[in-house]
């Protein structure tokens, strides 16, 4: 098998979230970053709290967003990397060792791989499987604190490992969805690890940092110290719980509650405007309801404080609470709430910043993709490239034929990896980043049926609520905030 140059190797990933499913394609830019060639998303209806509960609905959503991405980029997705989360995810620490034949020979990468492979054989509960085995520090003949033992002589090689465990059924359901959508699952990646790769800097990982990825169904936590992952957790609460609270507290529809949260929500009630209200249309001709910004903010704050209390518990449980010099980085779609960084700082007593996946993104589409909601998606591309480098494999992803034979086209073989250089069709793969993204956000008119895209639905909802608030805001301003 030919080993492809990392610059020409394309990587595809799918982020199966509770609120949206994102398909993304990228490649290395040759400077340690990635160039995103295409991205598409669609609403997710078969996933709850990060776990696939309805395979048919999930497969349908995956096909929708993948077809859209293939149409935009001219590429056919075959091998993909996929994120996994959910309340079933847990982690633990473990130590393993191997005894080498001689203490006079140098430790090489094969010794490390053998030691790591042995950790996948650890006894775990029935119905569970080990998803990740992440080495932290090594010990060679009782000499501890070694970050990379390659080249050191020794007979006994030990290591401390961070073990990530998940339910077999959940992983298999995810894989089944990918296969039924016509693709092959290369690897499942824990979502907080992917998000960390996208938004955290090396300096933050060394100093000690907490990543908090607030998604629709879950909040993912990853703690780093000395450039090593120390703790991971998935909290089964996210932005959808906030929306549900608004729906019940204000007695309105789910879509109205989500729109209120996104456009008018504040994470701190005391900061919300005193005398502003938003008017919500009544159901079936009933009188509209007026909801004050401040009451809305207090509903949001109550649930966000509960989520942050769970985050604080994980921080304390990690044993590194006093060593996190770089503080907290929040990302994910739920991190976009107004004043949320201030609330996080108050609850954790640590410095806080909003994490964007711009640390590694290059190319024309950087600004459009540089949003917290895409942190996991971008991170999956980075983890995919890391997987390719470590395992020396070629990912099957190629160009679409000129004729619309679509998904009936055969799977590309290793020799088809030459196509991006030899075929004139390669040119669209150079430009699609800006074109793809701007269409997603600026051109709701497409060849697809109306209402099919996630952003189209949001735009329709926002337009409806804007029409109402134009007439009902107390200060007679334009309400566009």
C-alpha positions in Angstrom: 0.0 0.0 0.0 1.3 3.4 -1.0 1.7 5.9 1.9 0.2 9.1 0.8 1.8 12.4 1.5 0.0 14.1 4.4 -0.5 17.2 2.3 -2.6 15.4 -0.3 -4.5 13.1 2.1 -8.1 14.2 2.6 -9.9 13.4 5.8 -13.6 13.2 6.3 -15.5 13.3 9.6 -19.0 13.2 10.9 -20.1 14.8 14.2 -23.3 13.1 15.3 -24.8 15.5 17.8 -28.1 15.8 19.7 -29.2 18.9 17.8 -27.2 18.7 14.6 -25.2 16.3 12.4 -22.1 17.8 10.7 -20.2 16.4 7.8 -16.8 17.9 7.2 -13.8 17.3 4.9 -10.3 18.8 5.3 -6.6 18.2 4.7 -3.3 19.4 6.1 -2.1 22.8 5.0 1.5 21.7 5.4 2.2 24.1 8.3 0.7 22.2 11.2 -2.9 23.4 10.5 -5.8 22.2 8.4 -7.6 23.5 5.4 -11.4 22.9 5.5 -12.6 22.0 2.0 -16.3 21.6 2.9 -18.8 21.5 5.7 -22.5 20.9 5.9 -25.0 20.3 8.7 -28.6 19.2 9.2 -30.9 18.9 12.2 -30.5 15.7 14.3 -33.7 14.0 15.3 -32.6 10.5 16.3 -30.1 11.3 19.0 -30.7 12.1 22.6 -28.0 13.2 25.0 -25.3 12.1 22.6 -26.7 8.5 22.1 -28.3 7.2 19.0 -31.9 6.1 19.9 -33.5 6.0 16.4 -31.3 4.5 13.8 -33.6 5.3 10.9 -33.9 9.0 11.7 -30.1 9.2 12.3 -29.3 7.5 9.0 -31.6 9.8 7.1 -30.0 12.9 8.7 -26.5 11.6 8.0 -27.4 10.9 4.3 -28.9 14.3 4.0 -25.8 16.2 5.2 -23.3 13.9 3.5 -25.1 14.2 0.1 -25.1 18.0 0.5 -21.4 18.0 1.3 -20.6 15.8 -1.7 -22.6 18.0 -3.9 -20.7 21.1 -2.7 -17.2 19.6 -2.8 -17.4 17.1 -5.6 -15.9 14.5 -3.3 -17.3 11.1 -2.3 -17.0 10.2 1.4 -16.0 6.6 2.0 -13.9 6.3 5.2 -14.9 8.7 8.0 -14.0 9.5 11.6 -16.9 9.9 14.0 -17.3 11.4 17.4 -18.9 9.6 20.4 -20.2 11.0 23.6 -23.1 10.2 26.0 -23.7 9.6 29.6 -22.4 6.0 29.3 -18.8 7.3 28.8 -16.5 6.9 31.8 -12.8 7.0 32.4 -10.3 5.6 34.8 -6.6 5.4 35.5 -4.6 2.2 35.1 -0.9 1.1 35.0 0.5 -1.5 32.8 4.0 -2.9 32.1 5.9 -5.3 29.8 9.2 -7.0 30.4 11.6 -6.8 27.5 14.1 -9.4 26.4 17.2 -7.4 27.2 18.0 -4.2 29.2 20.9 -3.4 26.7 18.7 -2.8 23.7 16.9 0.5 23.2 13.1 0.9 23.6 11.4 1.5 20.3 7.9 2.4 19.1 7.0 -1.3 18.8 7.5 -1.8 22.6 5.2 1.2 23.3 2.6 -0.2 20.9 2.8 -3.6 22.6 2.3 -2.1 26.0 -0.6 0.0 24.8 -2.3 -3.0 23.1 -2.1 -4.9 26.3 -4.2 -2.3 28.1 -7.1 -3.0 25.7 -7.3 -6.4 27.5 -8.1 -4.9 30.9 -11.2 -6.5 32.6 -14.2 -4.2 32.4 -17.9 -4.6 33.0 -20.1 -6.7 30.8 -21.5 -4.7 27.9 -18.6 -2.2 27.9 -15.5 -1.8 25.7 -12.4 0.3 25.9 -12.5 3.2 23.4 -9.2 4.9 24.1 -6.0 4.0 25.8 -4.0 7.3 26.3 -0.5 7.0 27.8 0.4 9.7 30.3 3.9 9.1 31.8 6.3 6.2 31.4 8.6 4.4 33.9 11.7 2.6 32.7 13.4 0.3 35.3 11.8 2.3 38.2 12.9 5.6 36.6 9.6 7.6 36.5 8.4 10.8 34.9 9.5 9.9 31.3 7.3 11.4 28.6 8.9 9.6 25.7 10.9 6.4 26.4 12.0 5.7 22.8 15.8 5.3 22.7 16.2 4.6 26.4 17.7 1.3 27.5 15.8 -0.8 30.0 14.2 -4.1 30.6 10.9 -3.2 32.3 8.7 -0.6 30.6 5.7 0.7 32.6 3.2 3.5 31.9 0.3 5.2 33.5 -2.7 5.3 31.2 -6.0 7.2 30.9 -8.6 4.6 29.9 -11.9 5.8 28.2 -14.7 3.2 28.4 -18.1 3.2 26.7 -21.0 0.9 26.1 -20.6 -1.6 23.2 -24.3 -1.2 22.2 -23.9 2.6 21.8 -20.7 2.3 19.7 -22.2 -0.4 17.5 -25.4 1.6 16.9 -23.2 4.6 15.8 -21.2 2.3 13.5 -24.4 0.8 12.1 -25.7 4.2 11.2 -22.5 5.1 9.3 -22.5 1.8 7.4 -26.2 2.1 6.5 -25.4 5.6 5.2 -22.9 4.0 2.8 -19.6 4.7 4.6 -17.0 2.9 6.6 -16.2 3.9 10.1 -12.4 4.3 10.5 -12.4 5.2 14.3 -14.6 6.4 17.0 -13.2 9.5 18.8 -14.3 10.7 22.2 -15.8 14.2 21.5 -14.1 16.1 24.3 -10.7 14.9 23.0 -11.6 16.1 19.5 -12.8 19.5 20.8 -9.6 19.9 22.9 -7.5 19.3 19.8 -9.4 22.1 18.0 -9.5 24.9 20.6 -6.7 24.4 23.1 -3.2 25.7 22.7 -0.1 23.7 23.7 0.7 26.4 26.3 -2.8 25.9 27.9 -2.3 22.1 28.0 1.0 22.5 29.7 -0.1 25.0 32.3 -3.3 23.1 33.1 -6.7 23.8 31.6 -10.3 22.6 31.7 -12.2 22.3 28.4 -16.0 22.6 28.7 -17.8 21.7 25.5 -21.5 22.6 25.9 -23.5 20.8 23.3 -27.2 20.3 22.8 -27.6 17.0 24.8 -24.3 16.7 26.8 -21.6 18.8 28.3 -18.1 17.3 27.7 -15.2 18.0 30.1 -11.5 17.4 29.4 -8.7 18.3 31.8 -5.1 18.7 30.8 -1.9 19.2 32.8 1.7 19.0 31.6 0.5 18.4 28.1 -1.2 15.2 29.2 -4.9 14.4 29.4 -5.7 13.8 33.0 -9.5 13.5 33.2 -12.5 13.2 30.9 -16.2 13.2 31.6 -19.5 13.5 29.8 -22.3 15.3 31.7 -25.8 14.4 30.5 -27.1 18.0 30.4 -26.7 20.6 27.7 -28.4 23.4 25.8 -31.5 21.4 25.1 -32.2 21.3 28.9 -32.1 25.1 29.0 -34.5 25.2 26.1 -36.9 22.8 27.8 -36.8 24.9 31.0 -37.8 28.0 28.9 -40.5 26.1 27.2 -42.1 25.0 30.5 -41.4 28.2 32.4 -42.9 30.4 29.8 -45.6 28.0 28.5 -44.5 28.3 24.9 -43.6 26.0 22.0 -40.2 24.2 21.8 -39.1 26.1 18.7 -40.1 29.4 20.3 -38.1 28.6 23.4 -35.0 27.8 21.3 -35.4 31.0 19.4 -35.7 33.0 22.6 -32.6 31.4 24.1 -30.5 32.0 21.0 -31.5 35.6 20.2 -32.5 37.1 23.5 -31.0 34.9 26.2 -28.6 36.0 28.9 -26.7 33.7 31.2 -26.9 36.1 34.2 -30.3 37.5 35.3 -28.9 40.6 37.0 -27.3 41.8 33.8 -30.3 41.3 31.5 -32.2 44.5 30.5 -34.7 45.7 33.1 -37.6 46.9 31.0 -37.4 44.9 27.8 -39.9 42.3 26.8 -40.4 40.1 23.8 -43.8 39.2 22.5 -44.5 35.6 21.4 -47.4 34.8 19.0 -50.2 32.9 20.6 -51.2 29.4 19.5 -54.1 29.1 17.1 -55.1 32.8 17.3 -54.7 33.2 21.0 -53.4 36.4 22.6 -49.6 36.8 22.3 -47.5 36.4 25.4 -45.0 39.0 26.7 -41.9 37.6 28.3 -39.4 39.9 30.0 -35.7 39.6 29.2 -34.9 39.4 32.9 -37.2 36.5 33.7 -35.9 34.7 30.7 -32.3 35.2 31.9 -33.1 33.9 35.4 -34.5 30.7 33.9 -31.4 30.2 31.8 -29.1 31.0 34.7 -30.7 28.5 36.9 -30.1 25.6 34.6 -26.6 26.8 33.6 -25.6 26.9 37.2 -26.7 23.3 37.6 -24.5 22.3 34.6 -21.5 24.3 36.0 -22.0 22.6 39.4 -21.5 19.3 37.6 -18.5 20.6 35.8 -17.0 21.8 39.2 -17.6 18.3 40.6 -15.6 16.8 37.7 -12.8 19.3 38.3 -12.5 18.5 41.9 -12.8 14.8 41.2 -9.9 15.0 38.8 -7.4 15.9 41.6 -5.9 18.7 39.5 -8.2 21.6 40.7 -5.3 23.5 42.2 -3.0 23.1 39.2 -5.1 24.6 36.4 -3.2 27.8 35.8 -4.8 28.4 32.4 -8.4 28.2 33.8 -11.4 27.2 31.7 -12.1 27.2 28.0 -15.7 27.0 27.0 -16.8 25.9 23.5 -19.7 24.3 21.7 -23.0 25.8 20.6 -24.2 26.3 24.2 -21.2 28.5 24.9 -22.6 31.3 22.7 -25.0 32.5 25.5 -24.5 36.2 26.3 -22.4 36.7 29.5 -21.8 32.9 30.0 -18.0 33.4 30.5 -18.8 35.7 33.4 -21.0 33.1 35.0 -18.4 30.4 34.5 -15.8 32.6 36.1 -18.0 33.2 39.1 -18.9 29.5 39.5 -15.4 28.1 39.0 -13.2 31.0 40.4 -10.9 30.6 37.4 -10.0 32.6 34.3 -12.3 31.8 31.3 -12.2 32.3 27.6 -14.5 31.4 24.7 -12.8 28.7 22.6 -13.0 29.0 18.8 -11.5 26.3 16.5 -9.3 28.9 14.8 -6.0 27.6 16.4 -5.5 25.2 13.5 -7.7 26.4 10.7 -6.3 28.0 7.6 -7.6 28.9 4.2 -10.4 31.1 2.8 -13.2 29.4 4.9 -11.5 30.1 8.2 -13.8 32.9 9.3 -17.0 31.2 8.5 -16.1 27.9 10.2 -14.5 29.7 13.2 -17.5 29.1 15.5 -17.6 27.2 18.8 -20.4 25.0 17.4 -17.9 23.5 15.0 -15.1 22.8 17.5 -15.8 19.0 17.7 -16.1 18.7 13.9 -12.8 20.5 13.3 -11.2 18.4 16.1 -12.3 15.2 14.4 -10.4 16.1 11.3 -7.3 16.8 13.4 -7.7 13.5 15.3 -8.2 11.7 11.9 -4.9 13.1 10.7 -3.2 12.0 13.9 -4.7 8.5 13.4 -3.4 8.3 9.8 0.1 9.4 10.9 0.3 6.8 13.7 -1.1 3.9 11.7 0.3 4.8 8.3 -2.9 4.2 6.4 -4.6 5.7 3.4 -8.1 7.0 3.7 -10.5 6.3 0.8 -12.0 9.6 -0.3 -12.0 10.6 -3.9 -13.5 12.8 -6.5 -17.0 12.4 -8.0 -17.2 11.4 -11.6 -18.3 14.1 -14.1 -21.5 12.2 -14.8 -23.9 12.1 -11.8 -23.5 8.4 -11.0 -23.5 9.5 -7.4 -23.3 6.9 -4.7 -23.4 4.0 -7.2 -19.8 4.8 -8.0 -17.3 2.1 -6.8 -15.3 2.6 -3.7 -11.9 4.2 -4.6 -8.9 2.1 -4.4 -5.4 3.2 -3.3 -4.5 4.1 -6.9 -7.5 6.4 -7.1 -5.7 8.6 -4.5 -3.8 10.0 -7.5 -6.9 11.5 -8.9 -6.7 14.9 -7.2 -3.5 15.6 -9.1 -4.1 13.9 -12.4 -7.8 14.7 -13.1 -9.0 18.2 -14.0 -11.8 17.7 -11.5 -9.4 18.4 -8.7 -9.8 22.2 -9.2 -13.1 22.4 -7.3 -11.5 20.9 -4.2 -9.2 24.0 -4.0 -12.0 26.5 -3.8 -15.0 25.0 -2.0 -14.2 26.2 1.5 -15.6 29.8 1.1 -18.2 28.8 -1.4 -19.5 26.0 0.7 -19.8 27.9 3.9 -21.3 31.1 2.4 -24.0 29.0 0.8 -24.7 27.4 4.1 -25.3 30.7 5.8 -26.2 33.2 3.1 -28.1 31.4 0.3 -31.1 29.6 1.6 -32.3 29.0 -1.9 -30.9 25.7 -3.2 -31.8 22.8 -5.3 -33.0 20.9 -2.3 -36.6 21.1 -1.0 -37.3 24.2 1.2 -36.8 23.7 4.9 -34.4 20.9 4.5 -31.4 22.8 5.8 -30.8 23.5 9.5 -30.0 27.1 8.8 -33.1 27.6 6.7 -35.3 26.5 9.7 -33.4 28.8 12.1 -33.8 31.8 9.7 -37.6 31.2 9.4 -37.9 31.0 13.1 -35.9 34.1 13.7 -37.8 36.1 11.1 -41.1 35.2 12.8 -40.0 36.3 16.2 -38.4 39.5 14.9 -41.7 40.5 13.3 -43.4 40.3 16.6 -40.7 41.9 18.8 -40.6 44.9 16.5 -43.9 45.9 17.8 -43.6 44.9 21.5 -40.2 46.0 22.8 -40.7 48.5 25.6 -37.9 50.9 24.5 -39.2 50.9 20.8 -35.7 49.9 19.6 -35.3 47.5 16.8 -34.9 44.4 19.0 -32.1 42.9 16.8 -30.3 42.0 20.0 
